[in-house]
Amino acid sequence: MIPRIAQSLGLELMLDLDASEKRRVIIGAGALLFCLLWGIIFGLSQFFHSYLMAYLFWLGVSLGCLAVLMLHHLVGGSWGAMIQRILEAGTRTLPLLAVLFIPILLGMGFLYEWALPSVVAKDEILQAKRWYLNTPFFLVRAVIFFAVWLVIAHYLNRWSQRHEETAGQPIQATYRYRIQTLSAGGILAYGLTMSFASFDWAMSLDAHWYSTMYGLLFITSQALSAFAFAIIVVWRLADVPPLRNVLTTQRIHDLGNMLFAFIMLWAYLAFSQFLIIWSGNTAEEVPWYLHRSQGGWQWIVMLLFLVHFALPFVLLLMRAMKRSLPALTAIAIILFIAHVLDQFWLVLPELHPSRFTIHVMDILAPIGMGSIWVTLYVKLLHQHSLIPLEDRRLQEVSDHE
C-alpha cells in the first residue's frame, strides 16, 4: 500500500534511500535548472516564488528535526532515542540550506515589495516599517538565524557522539548535562529565531499584513513535518539492524501519539489565527485571507482542512492505526504532502491573488530541491549507527510489550 501511495504522489525517488546519489543529484539539479531557465525566458517572479515555497518546505523539515531532537533531549523517552539518529542527520543538512538561501537574497526584488525603494516611497505603511524591513537589516537577521541554528545543530551532534563514545566513563554524564542544557536554551532560541524568520521570509510577502501567531504556526508545522519524515524513514529502514531490534509496537504507538498531538496543535493555532482576524475584521488583516479563499483558492483551503487535519485526525483516533507501522506511514506521507500544500497556500497567492494558479515550477522546485536534500541526508544518515547503541532507554523492554 505504501509504495503505491508514494509512487502516485511522485515521492518514490525521495523515499528510496537506496537509490544512487548520482541519479538523485541529476534529477534535482536538472529540475532546478529547468525552473531557472523557464523563469529567465517567461518571468523570474514565478521562479522565485516557487523556489521560496520549496525552500521553506525543506528548511521546515530540517529545523523540525532540530526542534524535535531538542524536545527529545529534554523530555527523554525511548520513542525519541529510536529516531535520534534520523533527526540528527536531518539537522546536519542545515549548511546546504544556508547555501540554498542565496537565490532568495538575489530575488528579493521579485519577492518582497518592501525591497523596492520606488514602491516604498509611495506607501506610508511600508515607510513606517522601513526601520525593520530593509535589505541590510534583512541580511543581518538571516545571518544571525543560520548562525544560531548551525551552532546548536553542530554541538548537539558533536556531544551526542561523545556521549556514546564515552559510555561507562564518568565523563559521559558531563556530555549528557551539556546536551540537556543546550537543548533547554536552544529550543527557546529556535522558537525566537524561527518566529522572526517566518515574519521575514513568508509573512513580509504581504508587508501590510501581520499576525502574532504566524511564527507559532510555522514552528508547529515544522515539528509535524519532521515527525512525519522520521516515521517514513523508520518504515524504510524497519528491517535494517540495529533499528529493527528496537522497533517495538509500543514505540510505534508513541510516535503515532506525538504525531496526533502536533496535528491537533497545528489545527488549534490555524483556527485561532483565523478566528481572531475574522472577529477583528480590519482592513489590514482581512485581505490576506480573502486572497487565499476566493478565485479557486478556497478549494485549497478545503483540501488542507481534509489532509492536514480531518483525515489524519480521524485515522489516528484509532489505536490500531497508531500501532501499525504501514498504516502510520501512510498517514505520515499524507501529512508530508499536506505540508507542501500548506507552503504553497502561504506563498503563491501573493503572486496570483485573483485566481488559483499552479505552475509547473510549483511542482518541479520542491522535487528538485528535495532530491538534492535527500541525497545529502542519506549520506549523513550512513555516517553513524541508526540508533544510539549505548542508550539504556532502548535496551530496556517496554512494560506495555
Summary of the structure (lengths in Angstrom):
residues: 401
radius of gyration: 21.2
end to end distance: 26.3
largest distance: 67.0
contacts: 1344
relative contact order: 0.17
helix: 78%
strand: 0%
